[in-house]
């Protein structure tokens, strides 16, 4: 879709067609401009319009500028917003996706993160997710905690994870007493999560040193396995771990055999924490700095609150993301989105 024609609401904005009060957005990312179903996630819904590469004389009419995470095109949108005193909003993939082939799943997204303050994986700056975790009365909200416990139970029962390979035959190739979770080299969550020095060799050395005699396994990131990212440069230095790839089975199956997990900033580390597995995290992802894991990085003072894994789950999976039906664009609760994913898996989608 990224190479195709812009969706109708982009073309209309480009022609200047606009009704009074209709939200209009600007972006410098063609990926955002051609993302199917994007309008359903924006204030204004299907009526919203989007201008790709807006001009300076169009700035005053824009509701906000949109960028994808911390990509270069996002920096351009952020600079444009600052110069013309317009709001800037960051977009990112949600933590729950439809199953599909490696890379970005085809079709409209099930979930997006729209952050008006920052980017959730940037530990150097505030974000709306961080503010939720710091300020929302999560544990004190009995109804929210009951909902979160039920939703987490259903998520675990379905065996879901952010990366969902299509159904496959066979079993994982070897389990691990200690599992080291690999990440894609160059991923911004490493540099912005204060974990650039924690490559496979360093993580495996730490895991082996702290668990003498245990079988330690390093699991390659799915994007590396499928050739979407190059393998880590220091992979050859991993001599104290067995190395497996993610095609040996879904992450929940690998976690089922682990008694301890090590990671730098991986979301999979949080998935392990939600399964009750002790996790050592060397960087500062959104789920660290709240005292829920064995944390080796120093958190900024902004995160001076203790949160349980269930509280973090409630904020990050129930309150922070936006969920939309990929077919109709109808807003969804997390629980409804779970069932859509489960149904897609049953169909072998």
Residue, then its C-alpha position, 0 to 999 in steps of 0.5 A: x500500500x505504501x507505494x500506491x495512491x493516497x486514500x481518498x481523504x488525503x486526496x481531498x485535503x490536497x485539493x483543498x476540499x474542506x468543510x468548516x470544522x473538519x479536522x485536518x492533519x499534516x504529515x511528511x511520511x508517505x507511510x502514514x499518508x497511505x496507511x489504510x484505515x488511519x482516519x478511524x484512529x484520528x479525532x474526526x474519524x472518517x471525516x478527517x483529512x490528511x495533507x501529505x507534505x503541507x506547505x507553510x501557508x497551509x499550517x494554520x488550518x492544520x489540527x496537528x502534524x503526525x509523525x511515525x515514532x522517531x523516524x526522520x520524517x517524524x523529525x521533519x513533521x515535528x520541526x514544521x509543527x514547532x515553526x508554525x506553532x501547531x500540535x505534533x502527535x506521534x503514531x506507532x504500532x499498537x502492542x496487539x496485531x493481527x496475525x500475518x506474514x513477517x513485516x507490517x501486516x496487510x490491511x488496516x491496523x487493529x491498533x495504533x498508539x497516538x501520543x501527543x506528548x512523546x514516544x513510548x520507547x523514548x526513555x529520555x523524554x516524557x510520553x503519555x504512557x509514562x504519564x499514565x503510569x505515573x499519575x493514573x490511580x491504577x491500583x486504586x481503581x478496583x474496577x479497572x484492576x478486575x478488568x485488567x486481570x480478566x483481560x490478561x487471563x484471556x490474553x494468556x489463555x489465547x497464547x497471544x504475543x505482539x508477533x504472531x506467526x501464521x499457524x505452523x507445524x512442529x515444535x520449538x527446537x529446544x527450550x531454555x532454563x534461561x532465555x535471552x531475548x534478542x532484538x533487531x539491530x539498530x532498533x530505536x528502542x535500544x538507543x532511546x531505551x538506554x541499552x545500546x551497549x547491550x547486544x547479544x554477547x553482553x546479555x548472554x555473558x550476563x545471563x550465563x554468569x548469573x546462572x551457572x550451570x543453567x542452559x542459556x538460550x539466545x532467541x533471535x528477533x523475528x525480524x532478523x529470522x525473516x531477513x527484515x533486519x540484519x543479524x547482530x554484529x556480535x552474534x559470533x561472540x555469543x559463546x555462552x548461549x545456544x542460539x535458536x530462531x523464532x521460527x522454532x515456535x511462537x514466543x509463548x511456547x518459548x516462555x513456557x519453558x523459561x524460569x528466567x528471562x534477560x532482555x535489553x528493552x524488548x516488549x517480549x520481556x514484559x510478556x514474560x513478566x506478565x506470565x510470572x517469570x522473573x525478568x532482568x532488564x538492562x535498558x529502560x523500556x516503558x515497562x521498566x523503572x517502576x520496580x516490577x522487574x530486576x532493573x539494571x538501568x537507572x530510571x529518570x526521576x519522572x518514574x518515581x512510582x512503583x507499579x505492579x505488572x498488572x498495573x502496567x498492563x492496564x495502562x499499556x494495553x487497556x488505556x493507552x492504545x486505540x483499537x479499531x475494527x479493521x473492517x468497519x473502523x468501529x472503536x473497540x475495547x481491548x477485549x473485543x480486539x482480542x477476540x478478533x485476533x483469536x478468530x483470525x488465528x482460528x481461520x488461519x489468517 
